[in-house]
Amino acid sequence: MIFAGDFAQLPPIGGESVSLYSRRKIEDVKTYSGHCAVIGKSLWHHVTYVVILHKNMRNTGESDMDVAFHQALENMRYKACTGDDIRFLNTLVSSKMPHRPYVGYEPWRNAPIIVGENKYKDKINRLGCIRFASDTQQELTVFFSDDTISPEAEKKKDSKSKNSKTSTINTISKDLQEVLWDLPPCAHDLHAPPALSLCRGMPVIILYNVATEMLITKGQCAMVYAWHEGKGAFGQHVLDVLFVLLDNPPTSEHIKGLPCNVVPLIRLKTKAQVQLPDDTMLWITRNQVDVLPGFSMTAHASQGQSLSPNAMYLNTLSNDHAIYTALSGSQSADKTVILQGFDSSKLTHGASGQLHREYREIEILNDITQLCFEGKLPAEVSGSTRNVLIESFFGMERL
């Protein structure tokens, strides 16, 4: 089994305290999640072969800007950006001054802006839809969801918290449905959109792995190509099928009767909780096409993506992990833009002690792996866990 990843990117939900490199003692060992955490850490410490890939394969440019960008990213991994790094990053801040990037110009005008929270994403997407329709001289067509109350048995089975303020509503009236339509997608646990404002050519992002064999995968960017519509339970416009043109897919997709890389997306039922304006949690089943406008995405959603162009709003990102994640997706420095200034203290003063220790141990394991590959590792250096192996390695060095 091969693991691939970067601890400089976002830690799991809960932060560094629940990460693999956390030194915090696991207290809830009698719970299922506690068991999983213990097993996970144990398995991780049994990984003794490590290969560090130093070369940036996403941004391979050799210009002065790209070289400075590579150095800033390398220092950012350790939360140790220098004054030169900060000055370089400030040259990427959006400005209408000559020879500076500006988010309102191409190629960033329709690029997804990376933000820290879903509430910012939803606001940028709403404004982006209006602006795109104006730019292309089109009218937006709004397609609403069909929502129903989830069965009581399912609500009890999937309930997350006994203390949550749960609604006792049994049916969705027209007034309640209009309230649900007015909520942002982030009010829904799974971000299923209550309403989609669309026009042809608009960028969208697919939310789920609908059909991996047809390249309809989570996070795939696309453009609205066409649609078939119908009428919902209250006579509203609903999408029956949305046809999208995949943006730069890894391979070409040909479906009989459709142009190359055009794929259909149908409405799907998604059962989850939605938060009403009074903070009541209501279990609903939402019937909607699972896409969102592609004018913004969260740093979490951007992980693993290569973005060109790349735009980001760093002031909404909470820490160095999120900022590194947003910036490391850039394929080139000259197509990267930062909205507004940013707090440079988030990128300086050093990473946490536990993360530094993890980096150090991984680098030692990388050296051991290289010696083993070259046939230069003494036979006495061995160990089934990383601590035993590293102790054995340093014991041989002292001899």
C-alpha positions in Angstrom: 0.0 0.0 0.0 1.3 3.4 -1.0 0.3 6.6 1.0 0.7 10.0 -0.7 0.1 13.3 0.9 1.5 16.5 2.4 1.1 17.4 6.1 1.5 21.1 5.1 -2.0 21.0 3.6 -5.2 21.1 5.6 -5.4 18.7 8.6 -8.6 16.7 9.2 -11.7 18.4 10.8 -10.6 19.2 14.3 -7.2 20.5 13.4 -3.8 19.3 14.3 -5.0 17.9 17.6 -6.7 15.0 15.7 -4.0 14.6 13.0 -1.8 11.6 12.6 1.2 13.5 14.0 -0.7 14.8 17.0 1.0 13.9 20.4 -2.3 14.4 22.2 -3.4 11.3 24.2 -6.5 9.7 22.9 -9.0 9.8 25.7 -12.2 8.2 24.3 -10.6 4.8 23.7 -13.9 3.0 24.5 -15.8 4.6 21.7 -15.8 3.6 18.1 -14.1 6.8 16.9 -11.5 6.3 19.7 -10.8 2.8 18.4 -10.4 4.1 14.9 -8.0 6.8 16.0 -5.8 4.4 18.0 -5.7 1.9 15.1 -5.0 4.7 12.6 -2.1 6.0 14.6 -0.7 2.5 15.2 -0.8 1.8 11.5 0.8 5.1 10.6 3.8 4.5 13.0 4.3 1.1 11.3 5.1 2.9 8.0 8.9 2.9 7.7 9.5 3.4 4.0 9.3 7.1 3.0 10.2 8.8 -0.2 10.0 12.6 -0.2 9.3 14.2 -3.6 11.1 17.5 -3.5 10.4 18.8 -7.1 7.2 20.8 -7.6 5.5 18.9 -10.4 2.5 21.2 -10.5 4.5 24.4 -11.2 7.5 23.6 -13.3 8.2 27.1 -14.5 11.7 28.5 -14.4 11.0 32.2 -14.5 12.2 34.5 -11.7 8.6 34.7 -10.5 8.2 30.9 -10.4 11.5 30.4 -8.6 10.5 32.9 -6.0 7.1 31.2 -5.8 8.7 27.8 -5.2 10.9 29.2 -2.4 7.9 30.9 -0.7 5.9 27.6 -0.8 8.8 25.6 0.6 9.2 28.0 3.5 5.4 28.1 4.0 5.4 24.4 4.7 7.3 25.2 7.9 5.3 28.4 8.5 8.7 30.2 8.1 8.3 32.6 5.2 11.0 35.3 5.1 10.7 39.0 4.3 11.5 38.3 0.7 8.7 35.7 0.5 6.2 38.1 1.9 7.3 40.8 -0.4 6.9 38.5 -3.4 3.5 37.3 -2.3 2.4 41.0 -2.1 3.2 41.4 -5.8 0.4 38.9 -6.5 -2.2 41.0 -4.7 -4.9 42.2 -7.1 -4.4 45.7 -8.3 -5.3 47.9 -11.4 -1.7 49.2 -11.3 0.4 48.5 -14.4 2.1 45.1 -14.5 0.0 43.8 -11.6 -2.7 41.0 -11.7 -6.3 42.1 -11.4 -9.1 39.7 -10.5 -11.5 41.5 -12.7 -9.5 40.9 -15.9 -8.8 37.8 -17.8 -7.7 35.1 -17.1 -9.1 35.4 -13.5 -12.5 36.9 -14.3 -14.3 33.6 -14.3 -11.8 31.6 -12.3 -13.1 30.0 -9.0 -12.0 32.1 -6.0 -10.6 29.9 -3.1 -12.1 30.9 0.2 -12.1 29.5 3.8 -15.8 29.0 4.5 -18.9 27.9 2.6 -20.7 31.1 3.5 -18.2 33.2 1.5 -18.3 30.7 -1.3 -22.1 30.9 -1.6 -22.1 34.7 -1.7 -19.4 34.9 -4.3 -21.2 32.3 -6.4 -24.5 34.3 -6.2 -22.8 37.5 -7.4 -20.8 35.6 -10.0 -23.9 34.2 -11.6 -25.4 37.7 -11.9 -22.1 39.2 -13.3 -21.6 36.3 -15.8 -25.1 36.7 -17.2 -24.5 40.4 -17.6 -21.1 39.9 -19.3 -22.6 37.4 -21.8 -25.9 39.3 -22.2 -28.0 36.4 -21.1 -31.0 36.0 -18.7 -30.6 33.7 -15.7 -33.0 30.8 -15.4 -33.6 29.7 -11.8 -34.2 26.0 -11.2 -35.6 25.1 -7.8 -35.4 21.9 -5.8 -38.3 19.7 -4.8 -38.0 19.1 -1.0 -39.9 16.6 1.1 -39.7 15.7 4.8 -37.6 12.7 5.5 -39.4 9.7 7.1 -39.3 9.7 10.9 -37.5 6.3 11.0 -34.7 7.7 8.9 -34.4 10.8 11.0 -33.9 8.7 14.2 -31.5 6.4 12.5 -29.2 9.2 11.2 -29.6 11.7 14.0 -26.2 13.3 14.8 -27.0 14.9 18.2 -29.5 14.3 20.9 -29.2 18.0 21.9 -29.9 19.5 18.4 -33.0 21.6 18.0 -35.0 19.4 15.6 -38.2 20.4 13.9 -41.4 18.4 14.3 -42.8 19.6 10.9 -44.3 16.7 9.0 -45.1 18.2 5.6 -43.6 21.0 3.5 -46.1 23.8 2.7 -45.6 26.3 -0.1 -44.5 29.0 2.5 -42.0 26.6 4.0 -40.7 25.6 0.6 -40.1 29.2 -0.3 -38.2 29.6 3.0 -36.0 26.6 2.0 -35.4 28.1 -1.5 -34.2 31.3 0.0 -31.5 29.6 2.1 -27.9 29.4 0.8 -26.5 25.9 -0.1 -24.3 26.0 3.1 -27.5 25.7 5.2 -27.8 22.1 3.9 -25.5 19.6 5.5 -24.4 18.3 2.1 -24.6 21.7 0.3 -27.3 20.5 -2.1 -28.5 23.8 -3.7 -32.1 24.8 -3.2 -32.0 26.9 -6.3 -29.6 27.1 -9.3 -29.4 30.3 -11.4 -28.0 29.1 -14.7 -27.3 30.3 -18.3 -25.4 28.7 -21.1 -21.6 28.7 -20.8 -21.6 29.3 -17.1 -18.9 27.5 -15.1 -20.1 24.9 -12.6 -18.5 22.3 -10.3 -19.9 18.8 -9.9 -20.5 17.9 -6.2 -20.3 14.1 -6.2 -18.9 11.1 -7.9 -22.0 10.5 -10.1 -20.3 8.2 -12.7 -16.6 7.9 -12.4 -16.5 5.8 -15.6 -18.0 8.8 -17.5 -15.6 11.3 -15.8 -18.5 12.8 -13.8 -16.5 13.1 -10.5 -16.5 15.2 -7.4 -14.8 18.5 -8.0 -14.8 18.3 -11.8 -15.2 21.7 -13.4 -17.6 22.1 -16.3 -19.7 24.6 -18.3 -23.4 24.6 -18.8 -24.2 23.3 -22.3 -28.0 22.8 -22.3 -30.8 21.5 -20.2 -34.2 19.8 -20.1 -36.6 21.3 -17.6 -39.9 20.4 -16.0 -42.4 21.5 -13.3 -42.0 20.8 -9.7 -44.5 20.0 -6.9 -45.4 23.7 -6.6 -45.3 24.5 -10.3 -41.7 25.9 -10.1 -39.0 25.4 -12.8 -37.0 22.2 -12.1 -34.1 20.6 -13.9 -34.8 17.2 -15.4 -31.4 16.9 -17.0 -28.5 19.3 -17.1 -25.9 18.8 -19.9 -22.4 20.1 -19.1 -19.2 20.3 -21.1 -16.4 18.9 -19.0 -13.4 21.3 -18.6 -10.1 19.7 -19.4 -11.0 16.1 -18.4 -8.1 13.6 -18.1 -9.5 11.7 -21.2 -12.1 12.5 -23.8 -15.7 11.2 -23.1 -17.9 10.4 -26.0 -21.6 9.7 -25.4 -23.7 8.7 -28.4 -25.8 11.7 -29.6 -23.8 14.3 -27.6 -20.8 16.4 -28.5 -17.4 15.3 -27.2 -17.0 15.8 -23.4 -20.7 16.7 -23.0 -22.3 14.6 -20.3 -25.8 14.5 -18.7 -26.5 15.1 -15.0 -29.9 14.1 -13.6 -31.7 15.1 -10.5 -30.8 13.1 -7.4 -32.4 12.7 -4.0 -30.2 13.8 -1.1 -31.3 13.2 2.5 -29.7 15.5 5.1 -30.5 18.2 7.6 -31.1 21.8 6.7 -30.7 24.7 9.2 -33.7 27.1 9.1 -33.4 30.8 9.9 -34.4 30.2 13.5 -31.6 27.6 13.9 -34.1 24.7 13.8 -32.7 21.6 12.1 -35.1 20.0 9.6 -34.6 16.6 8.0 -35.4 16.8 4.3 -35.0 14.9 1.1 -33.9 17.3 -1.6 -34.3 16.4 -5.3 -31.9 18.5 -7.3 -29.0 18.3 -9.8 -25.8 18.2 -7.7 -23.8 21.0 -9.1 -22.9 24.5 -7.8 -21.8 27.6 -9.7 -18.0 27.5 -10.3 -17.1 31.0 -9.3 -15.8 29.9 -5.9 -14.6 26.9 -3.9 -13.3 26.2 -0.4 -9.7 25.5 0.3 -10.7 22.0 1.4 -12.3 21.4 -2.0 -9.3 22.8 -3.9 -6.9 20.2 -2.4 -5.2 18.1 -5.0 -6.4 20.3 -7.9 -4.0 22.0 -10.4 -5.4 25.5 -11.1 -4.5 27.8 -13.9 -5.5 30.5 -13.4 -5.7 30.5 -9.6 -7.5 33.2 -7.5 -7.8 33.2 -3.7 -9.1 35.3 -0.9 -6.5 34.7 1.8 -8.2 36.9 4.4 -10.9 34.2 4.7 -8.4 31.5 5.4 -7.7 30.7 9.0 -4.1 29.5 9.1 -0.9 28.6 7.2 -2.3 25.1 6.2 -5.2 26.7 4.3 -3.1 29.4 2.7 -0.5 26.8 1.6 -3.3 24.6 0.2 -4.7 27.5 -1.8 -1.3 28.7 -3.2 0.1 25.3 -3.9 -2.6 24.6 -6.5 -1.1 27.2 -8.8 0.5 26.0 -12.0 2.3 29.3 -12.6 3.1 32.4 -10.6 2.0 34.8 -13.3 -1.5 33.3 -13.4 -2.0 33.6 -9.6 -3.8 36.4 -7.9 -4.6 37.2 -4.3 -7.6 39.3 -3.4 -6.7 42.1 -1.0 -3.8 42.1 1.4 -3.3 39.3 3.9 -2.0 38.7 7.4 1.6 37.7 7.0 1.8 36.6 10.7 -0.1 33.5 9.6 3.0 32.5 7.5 5.7 33.3 10.0 6.9 32.4 13.5 7.3 28.6 12.8 5.0 25.6 12.7 3.9 23.7 15.8 6.4 21.5 17.6 4.5 18.3 16.8 4.4 19.2 13.1 8.1 20.0 13.1 8.8 16.7 14.8 6.8 14.9 12.1 8.7 16.6 9.3 12.0 15.7 11.0 11.1 12.0 11.4 9.8 11.7 7.9 13.1 13.2 6.6 15.1 10.7 8.6 13.0 7.9 7.3 13.5 9.2 3.8 17.3 9.1 4.3 17.0 5.5 5.7 14.9 4.5 2.6 17.5 5.9 0.2 20.4 4.1 1.9 18.3 0.9 1.8 17.6 1.4 -1.9 21.3 2.0 -2.6 22.3 -1.1 -0.6 24.3 1.0 1.9 22.1 0.5 5.0 23.8 -1.7 7.6 21.9 -4.9 8.4 21.7 -4.0 12.1 19.4 -1.1 11.3 15.9 -2.5 11.5 12.6 -2.0 13.2 8.9 -2.7 12.7 7.9 0.8 13.8 9.3 4.2 13.0 10.6 4.9 16.5 12.4 1.6 16.8 13.9 2.0 13.3 15.1 5.6 13.9 16.6 4.6 17.3 18.4 1.7 15.6 19.7 4.1 12.9 21.1 6.6 15.3 22.5 3.8 17.4 24.6 2.7 14.4 25.7 6.2 13.7 27.0 6.6 17.2 29.1 3.5 16.7 
